[in-house]
Amino acid sequence: MQMFRSHTVFPLIALFLASHFEANAQTPDDMRALLGDGRNQTITTEQKVAGLALFWKEADHNFAFFNHVTELDWKEAFAEYYQSVANSRTDIEYIRLMQSFAAQLQEGHTAVWMPRDMRPYFASLPPIEAKYKDGKIIVTNIAQEYADIVPIGSEILAVDAKTPEEIVSTDVFPFLSASTEQGRWERAVAGNIGMGLGLFAGSNQSNINILAMKPSGHKVTYGFTRSYLSENVNWVRPRESAVFQYKFLDNDIVYIQINSFLDESVITAFSQAWPELKSATGVIFDVRDNRGGNSDYAAEILRHFTHQTLLSAKWKSPKHIAVFRVWGMFAAQYAPFKEYEPYANNTAWHEAPPDHFHPTHDSIEIPTAVLIGSKTYSAGEDFVVMSDSIEGAKTFGRSTAGSTGQPFFFSLPGGVSAQITTKRDTFPDGTEFVGIGITPDFNIPTSHDDIITGNDPVLKAALSYIHKQLE
């Protein structure tokens, strides 16, 4: 079986994208109700050009990671996209061009989001979940009614008669914002609702035909129906919706799964559990499914598990002072203006040391492990950075998504929205992880058999480590 080649976000120019839309123009019936016959548009040409210019300006002024895309000429990119954006025939063609433009910056927190009322037409999914593993797409969960047809562990060979590689290469990766290879594949296979993208993504209630090879080696083709944000699926492996849950394992070691730092409910749940949690002899935090939120919530939980001061990431952000930029332009002629030269070159920064989070009055200090993976993202990664301050704490699993920082949110014409990463985070010692991912102390792969049986080698490795620390 041919395995997928490794991909990076390739520098697609707007001319290619325009021809791509023309060659692949397919407008389903339900989309016609929203977008007319595919030629009509609700966003005017003037609004589209204004949207492109606004995104370019905000990125030029605020983007914190131009050092990660040194081959990109941002001014030239605007010129390349301008005419195609102006000539785009439909709203979705314009949105895809804007998403491709954002994807050139190769940062997961820098993206263009489609209007909410359009998402059901592009971000609906069948009742099947999968992951990219060793060059293949492997089923990790499925609705109970299809469990014998496409069992967990099956390999996806084709989707609507196209190989997964064909789909992600032409219909997903060019428009997908991501910082790393592992983060890009995670978003592409799982699907991203806000961007309206994904290997299995399509219109609500539309059909999707999947060719799969079962673990037995037999091939099967089956037609599924996509649905939008369906909460009525009876999954073979129940999906955990709680943002915070815990259970005690042997020797009073507590396993704590934290799936989000999005709102204060995670702190409420933790506070209610704390009287019981503080009796633990060791702790395993699982943030493998944590895609972020507010890093202060991450700190609030962690500072209960150390007697030391926690350090957050240190950071810097682009700094602009208009008159300093003018003076910096004359640095070569006037020595006193030399200090302002970075402002003229757009290389001036505001730099900040790590924040300090002190332990709580009733904190405990016990052997600690943190489980991480390619879904660990944003404030989830901030949690991992801060856990590094806990003496003896170790990470287990696979590299994280490699994307965090404070995005600047703003609106574009036509209900489109966007965000730009304004903050460059590193470990307190300056070690980079954005665009790379946080590498675990113990790299624990999950085998094909583990997926089929539900075995969790990452948790087992962490538990073994805690046991040894308790000896």
C-alpha positions as CSV (number, residue, x, y, z in Angstrom):
1,M,0.0,0.0,0.0
2,Q,1.4,3.4,-1.0
3,M,2.0,5.6,2.0
4,F,1.4,9.4,2.0
5,R,4.3,11.7,1.4
6,S,5.2,14.2,4.0
7,H,3.6,17.6,3.3
8,T,4.2,21.1,4.2
9,V,2.1,24.1,3.3
10,F,3.3,24.6,-0.2
11,P,3.4,28.2,-1.6
12,L,0.3,28.1,-3.9
13,I,-0.2,31.3,-5.8
14,A,-3.6,32.8,-6.4
15,L,-3.5,32.0,-10.2
16,F,-3.5,28.3,-9.4
17,L,-6.3,28.7,-6.9
18,A,-8.5,30.5,-9.4
19,S,-8.0,27.7,-12.0
20,H,-8.6,25.1,-9.2
21,F,-12.1,26.6,-8.5
22,E,-12.9,26.8,-12.2
23,A,-11.9,23.1,-12.7
24,N,-13.7,21.9,-9.6
25,A,-16.8,24.1,-9.7
26,Q,-19.5,21.9,-8.1
27,T,-22.4,23.6,-6.4
28,P,-24.8,21.2,-4.7
29,D,-28.5,22.0,-4.7
30,D,-28.6,23.1,-1.1
31,M,-25.7,25.5,-1.7
32,R,-27.7,27.2,-4.5
33,A,-30.2,28.3,-1.9
34,L,-27.4,30.1,-0.2
35,L,-25.2,31.2,-3.1
36,G,-27.5,31.3,-6.0
37,D,-26.4,29.2,-9.0
38,G,-22.7,29.5,-8.1
39,R,-22.1,32.6,-10.2
40,N,-24.0,35.0,-7.9
41,Q,-22.3,36.6,-4.8
42,T,-23.4,38.5,-1.8
43,I,-19.9,40.0,-1.0
44,T,-19.1,42.8,-3.5
45,T,-15.9,43.1,-5.4
46,E,-15.0,46.2,-3.4
47,Q,-15.6,44.4,-0.1
48,K,-13.5,41.5,-1.2
49,V,-10.5,43.7,-2.1
50,A,-11.0,45.6,1.2
51,G,-11.0,42.3,3.1
52,L,-7.7,41.2,1.4
53,A,-6.1,44.6,2.1
54,L,-7.3,44.6,5.8
55,F,-5.9,41.1,6.4
56,W,-2.6,42.0,4.8
57,K,-2.3,45.2,6.8
58,E,-3.1,43.6,10.2
59,A,-0.7,40.7,9.5
60,D,2.1,43.1,8.3
61,H,1.7,45.1,11.5
62,N,1.0,42.4,14.1
63,F,2.1,38.9,13.0
64,A,4.7,37.6,15.3
65,F,6.2,34.8,13.2
66,F,7.5,36.2,10.0
67,N,10.8,34.5,11.0
68,H,9.1,31.2,10.3
69,V,8.3,32.1,6.7
70,T,11.5,33.7,5.6
71,E,10.9,32.8,1.9
72,L,7.6,34.6,1.9
73,D,7.5,38.1,0.4
74,W,4.4,39.4,2.1
75,K,4.0,42.4,-0.2
76,E,4.5,40.2,-3.3
77,A,1.9,37.8,-1.9
78,F,-0.7,40.6,-1.8
79,A,0.0,41.5,-5.4
80,E,-0.4,37.9,-6.4
81,Y,-3.7,37.4,-4.7
82,Y,-5.2,40.8,-5.5
83,Q,-6.5,40.1,-9.0
84,S,-7.9,36.7,-8.2
85,V,-9.7,38.0,-5.2
86,A,-11.2,40.9,-7.2
87,N,-12.3,38.4,-9.9
88,S,-13.7,35.7,-7.6
89,R,-17.2,34.8,-8.7
90,T,-18.7,33.5,-5.5
91,D,-18.5,34.0,-1.8
92,I,-17.0,30.6,-1.2
93,E,-14.3,31.2,-3.9
94,Y,-13.4,34.4,-2.2
95,I,-13.3,32.8,1.3
96,R,-11.1,30.0,0.0
97,L,-8.7,32.5,-1.5
98,M,-8.5,34.4,1.7
99,Q,-7.9,31.2,3.7
100,S,-5.1,30.3,1.3
101,F,-3.6,33.8,1.7
102,A,-3.7,33.3,5.5
103,A,-2.2,29.8,5.2
104,Q,0.9,31.2,3.6
105,L,1.9,32.4,7.1
106,Q,1.9,28.8,8.4
107,E,0.6,29.5,11.9
108,G,-2.3,27.8,13.5
109,H,-3.6,30.9,15.3
110,T,-3.6,33.0,12.1
111,A,-6.6,32.1,10.0
112,V,-9.8,33.2,8.1
113,W,-13.1,31.8,9.3
114,M,-16.2,31.4,7.1
115,P,-19.5,32.9,8.2
116,R,-21.5,30.7,10.6
117,D,-24.5,30.4,8.4
118,M,-22.2,28.9,5.7
119,R,-20.6,26.2,7.9
120,P,-23.3,23.6,7.6
121,Y,-22.7,23.5,3.9
122,F,-19.0,22.8,4.2
123,A,-18.2,21.5,7.6
124,S,-20.7,18.6,8.1
125,L,-19.2,15.2,8.8
126,P,-20.2,11.5,8.7
127,P,-20.3,9.5,12.0
128,I,-16.7,8.4,11.7
129,E,-13.5,9.6,13.2
130,A,-9.9,8.8,12.1
131,K,-6.3,9.8,12.6
132,Y,-3.2,10.1,10.4
133,K,-0.8,7.3,11.4
134,D,2.3,6.2,9.6
135,G,1.2,7.5,6.3
136,K,-2.3,6.1,6.5
137,I,-5.7,7.2,7.7
138,I,-7.0,4.8,10.4
139,V,-10.5,4.7,11.8
140,T,-10.5,5.4,15.5
141,N,-14.2,5.6,16.2
142,I,-17.5,5.1,14.4
143,A,-21.2,5.1,15.1
144,Q,-22.3,1.8,16.7
145,E,-24.6,0.9,13.8
146,Y,-21.6,0.8,11.4
147,A,-19.2,-0.9,13.7
148,D,-19.2,-4.2,11.8
149,I,-19.2,-2.5,8.4
150,V,-16.2,-0.3,8.9
151,P,-14.6,-1.5,12.2
152,I,-12.2,0.6,14.3
153,G,-8.7,0.1,12.9
154,S,-9.9,0.1,9.3
155,E,-7.8,2.0,6.8
156,I,-9.5,4.7,4.6
157,L,-8.5,4.0,1.0
158,A,-10.8,6.5,-0.8
159,V,-13.4,9.1,-0.2
160,D,-15.8,9.7,-3.0
161,A,-13.5,7.8,-5.4
162,K,-10.5,10.0,-4.4
163,T,-7.6,8.9,-2.3
164,P,-7.2,10.8,1.0
165,E,-3.9,12.2,-0.3
166,E,-5.6,13.7,-3.3
167,I,-8.3,15.3,-1.2
168,V,-6.1,16.8,1.5
169,S,-3.5,17.9,-1.1
170,T,-6.0,19.8,-3.3
171,D,-9.0,20.6,-1.1
172,V,-7.7,21.0,2.4
173,F,-4.0,21.8,2.9
174,P,-3.9,24.8,0.6
175,F,-6.5,26.6,2.8
176,L,-5.7,25.2,6.2
177,S,-3.9,27.2,8.8
178,A,-1.4,25.2,10.9
179,S,2.0,25.5,12.4
180,T,3.4,22.0,12.2
181,E,3.1,18.8,10.1
182,Q,1.4,17.0,13.0
183,G,-1.0,19.9,13.6
184,R,-1.9,20.1,9.9
185,W,-2.7,16.4,9.6
186,E,-4.7,16.5,12.8
187,R,-6.9,19.4,11.6
188,A,-7.2,17.9,8.1
189,V,-8.4,14.5,9.1
190,A,-10.6,15.6,12.1
191,G,-12.1,18.5,10.1
192,N,-12.2,22.1,11.1
193,I,-15.7,23.6,11.5
194,G,-14.7,27.3,11.5
195,M,-12.7,26.9,8.3
196,G,-15.2,24.6,6.7
197,L,-12.5,22.1,5.8
198,G,-11.7,18.4,6.3
199,L,-11.0,15.1,4.6
200,F,-14.6,14.0,5.2
201,A,-16.2,17.5,5.3
202,G,-19.1,18.5,3.1
203,S,-22.7,19.7,3.0
204,N,-25.2,18.8,5.7
205,Q,-27.3,15.7,4.8
206,S,-25.1,15.0,1.7
207,N,-23.9,11.5,0.9
208,I,-20.2,10.4,1.2
209,N,-18.9,7.1,-0.1
210,I,-15.9,5.6,1.8
211,L,-13.7,2.8,0.6
212,A,-12.0,1.1,3.6
213,M,-9.9,-1.9,4.2
214,K,-10.9,-3.7,7.4
215,P,-8.3,-5.0,9.9
216,S,-9.1,-8.5,8.4
217,G,-7.8,-7.3,5.0
218,H,-11.2,-7.3,3.3
219,K,-12.3,-4.1,1.5
220,V,-15.7,-2.5,1.8
221,T,-17.4,0.5,0.3
222,Y,-20.2,2.1,2.2
223,G,-22.3,5.3,1.9
224,F,-22.7,7.5,4.9
225,T,-24.7,10.7,5.5
226,R,-23.0,13.8,6.7
227,S,-24.6,15.9,9.5
228,Y,-23.7,19.2,11.1
229,L,-22.7,19.2,14.8
230,S,-24.7,16.1,15.4
231,E,-24.9,15.2,19.1
232,N,-27.0,12.1,18.7
233,V,-24.4,9.7,17.5
234,N,-24.0,6.5,19.5
235,W,-20.3,6.0,19.3
236,V,-18.6,2.7,19.7
237,R,-16.2,4.5,22.1
238,P,-18.1,7.2,23.9
239,R,-16.7,10.7,23.3
240,E,-16.0,12.5,26.5
241,S,-17.8,15.8,26.6
242,A,-16.7,16.8,30.1
243,V,-14.0,19.5,30.2
244,F,-12.6,18.0,33.5
245,Q,-12.8,14.5,34.9
246,Y,-10.7,12.3,37.1
247,K,-10.4,8.8,38.5
248,F,-8.1,7.2,41.0
249,L,-5.9,4.4,39.8
250,D,-3.9,1.9,41.9
251,N,-1.8,3.2,44.8
252,D,-3.9,6.3,45.0
253,I,-2.5,7.7,41.8
254,V,-5.0,10.1,40.3
255,Y,-5.6,10.4,36.5
256,I,-6.9,13.9,35.6
257,Q,-8.2,14.5,32.1
258,I,-8.6,18.2,31.1
259,N,-10.1,18.7,27.7
260,S,-10.5,22.4,27.6
261,F,-9.4,25.7,29.3
262,L,-12.1,27.6,27.4
263,D,-14.1,28.8,30.3
264,E,-14.3,28.9,34.1
265,S,-16.3,25.7,34.3
266,V,-13.0,23.8,34.3
267,I,-11.9,25.6,37.5
268,T,-15.3,25.1,39.1
269,A,-15.0,21.3,38.4
270,F,-11.5,21.2,39.7
271,S,-12.3,23.2,42.9
272,Q,-15.1,20.8,43.7
273,A,-12.8,17.8,43.3
274,W,-9.8,19.3,45.1
275,P,-10.7,18.0,48.6
276,E,-10.4,14.5,47.2
277,L,-7.6,15.1,44.8
278,K,-5.1,16.4,47.4
279,S,-5.0,12.9,49.0
280,A,-3.3,11.5,45.8
281,T,0.2,10.0,45.9
282,G,0.9,10.8,42.3
283,V,-0.9,12.6,39.4
284,I,-1.2,12.0,35.7
285,F,-2.6,15.0,33.7
286,D,-4.0,14.1,30.3
287,V,-4.2,17.1,27.9
288,R,-4.0,15.1,24.7
289,D,-7.4,16.4,23.7
290,N,-7.0,19.9,25.1
291,R,-7.2,22.5,22.3
292,G,-6.8,25.5,24.5
293,G,-8.6,28.4,26.0
294,N,-7.3,30.6,28.9
295,S,-3.8,29.8,30.1
296,D,-4.7,31.4,33.5
297,Y,-7.0,28.4,34.2
298,A,-4.1,26.1,33.4
299,A,-1.9,27.9,35.9
300,E,-4.6,27.8,38.6
301,I,-4.8,24.0,38.4
302,L,-1.1,23.4,38.3
303,R,-0.2,25.6,41.2
304,H,-2.0,23.2,43.5
305,F,0.5,20.5,42.6
306,T,3.8,22.2,43.5
307,H,5.6,23.9,46.3
308,Q,7.6,25.9,43.8
309,T,6.8,28.9,41.7
310,L,5.4,28.1,38.3
311,L,6.8,29.9,35.3
312,S,4.7,30.6,32.2
313,A,6.2,31.1,28.7
314,K,8.2,34.2,28.2
315,W,7.1,36.2,25.2
316,K,7.5,39.1,22.8
317,S,5.3,41.0,20.5
318,P,5.9,43.4,17.5
319,K,6.3,47.0,18.6
320,H,5.5,50.0,16.5
321,I,6.0,53.7,17.4
322,A,5.5,55.8,14.3
323,V,8.0,58.5,14.9
324,F,10.7,56.0,15.9
325,R,10.1,54.4,12.5
326,V,10.7,57.7,10.8
327,W,13.9,58.3,12.8
328,G,15.1,54.8,12.2
329,M,15.0,55.5,8.4
330,F,17.8,58.0,9.0
331,A,20.0,55.7,11.2
332,A,22.7,55.5,8.5
333,Q,23.1,59.3,8.3
334,Y,22.6,60.1,12.0
335,A,24.3,58.0,14.7
336,P,21.9,59.1,17.4
337,F,19.0,57.5,15.4
338,K,20.7,54.1,15.3
339,E,18.7,52.8,18.3
340,Y,15.5,53.4,16.2
341,E,16.6,51.4,13.2
342,P,14.6,48.2,14.3
343,Y,11.4,50.3,14.1
344,A,12.2,51.1,10.5
345,N,12.9,47.5,9.7
346,N,9.8,46.2,11.5
347,T,12.1,44.2,13.9
348,A,11.3,46.1,17.1
349,W,9.8,44.0,19.9
350,H,8.2,44.4,23.3
351,E,9.6,41.6,25.4
352,A,8.2,40.3,28.7
353,P,9.6,37.8,31.2
354,P,7.6,34.7,32.3
355,D,4.7,35.2,34.6
356,H,5.1,33.8,38.1
357,F,2.3,31.7,39.7
358,H,2.8,30.9,43.3
359,P,1.6,27.7,44.9
360,T,-1.6,27.7,46.8
361,H,-1.6,27.6,50.6
362,D,-2.7,23.9,50.5
363,S,-0.7,22.8,47.6
364,I,0.8,19.3,47.4
365,E,4.0,18.1,45.7
366,I,3.8,14.6,44.3
367,P,5.2,12.7,41.3
368,T,3.7,14.2,38.1
369,A,3.3,13.1,34.5
370,V,1.6,14.9,31.6
371,L,0.2,13.1,28.6
372,I,0.5,15.1,25.3
373,G,-0.2,14.7,21.6
374,S,-0.9,16.4,18.3
375,K,-4.3,17.7,19.6
376,T,-2.6,19.5,22.5
377,Y,-2.9,23.1,21.3
378,S,-2.7,26.7,22.5
379,A,-3.4,27.0,26.2
380,G,-3.1,23.2,26.3
381,E,0.6,23.7,25.4
382,D,0.9,26.6,27.9
383,F,-0.1,24.0,30.5
384,V,2.7,21.8,29.4
385,V,5.2,24.7,29.5
386,M,4.2,25.6,33.0
387,S,4.4,21.9,34.1
388,D,8.1,22.0,33.3
389,S,8.5,24.1,36.5
390,I,7.4,21.1,38.6
391,E,10.4,19.2,39.8
392,G,10.5,15.7,38.3
393,A,7.5,16.2,36.1
394,K,7.7,14.3,32.8
395,T,5.8,14.4,29.5
396,F,4.6,11.3,27.6
397,G,3.1,10.7,24.2
398,R,3.7,12.5,20.9
399,S,4.7,16.1,20.0
400,T,2.1,18.8,20.5
401,A,0.5,20.9,17.7
402,G,3.1,23.7,18.2
403,S,0.8,26.7,18.1
404,T,0.1,29.2,20.9
405,G,0.1,32.9,21.4
406,Q,-2.5,35.8,21.7
407,P,-4.5,36.2,18.5
408,F,-5.9,39.5,17.4
409,F,-9.5,39.0,16.3
410,F,-11.2,41.2,13.7
411,S,-14.0,41.1,11.2
412,L,-13.8,41.1,7.4
413,P,-16.7,42.1,5.0
414,G,-19.6,39.7,4.5
415,G,-19.6,38.0,7.9
416,V,-16.1,36.6,7.4
417,S,-13.8,36.8,10.4
418,A,-10.1,36.5,10.9
419,Q,-7.3,36.4,13.5
420,I,-3.6,37.1,13.5
421,T,-1.1,35.8,16.0
422,T,0.5,38.7,17.8
423,K,2.6,37.0,20.5
424,R,5.7,34.8,20.2
425,D,5.9,32.4,23.1
426,T,8.9,30.3,24.2
427,F,9.8,28.3,27.2
428,P,11.2,30.4,30.0
429,D,14.8,29.6,28.9
430,G,14.0,30.7,25.3
431,T,13.5,27.3,23.8
432,E,11.2,27.5,20.8
433,F,8.2,25.3,20.4
434,V,5.7,27.2,18.2
435,G,6.2,25.8,14.7
436,I,7.8,22.7,16.1
437,G,5.7,21.3,18.8
438,I,6.7,20.3,22.4
439,T,8.6,17.1,22.2
440,P,7.7,14.7,25.0
441,D,10.3,13.4,27.4
442,F,9.1,9.9,26.6
443,N,8.0,9.5,23.0
444,I,5.3,6.7,23.1
445,P,3.8,5.6,19.8
446,T,0.4,4.1,19.6
447,S,0.3,0.9,17.4
448,H,-2.4,-0.2,15.0
449,D,-3.3,-3.0,17.5
450,D,-3.6,-0.4,20.3
451,I,-6.2,1.5,18.2
452,I,-8.2,-1.7,17.6
453,T,-8.2,-2.9,21.2
454,G,-8.4,0.5,22.9
455,N,-5.1,0.0,24.7
456,D,-3.5,3.2,25.9
457,P,0.3,2.7,26.0
458,V,0.9,6.4,26.8
459,L,-1.1,6.2,30.0
460,K,0.6,2.9,30.9
461,A,4.0,4.4,30.4
462,A,3.2,7.4,32.6
463,L,1.7,5.1,35.3
464,S,4.8,3.0,35.3
465,Y,6.9,6.1,35.7
466,I,4.8,7.3,38.7
467,H,5.1,3.9,40.3
468,K,8.9,4.0,40.1
469,Q,9.0,7.5,41.7
470,L,6.9,6.2,44.6
471,E,9.3,3.3,45.3
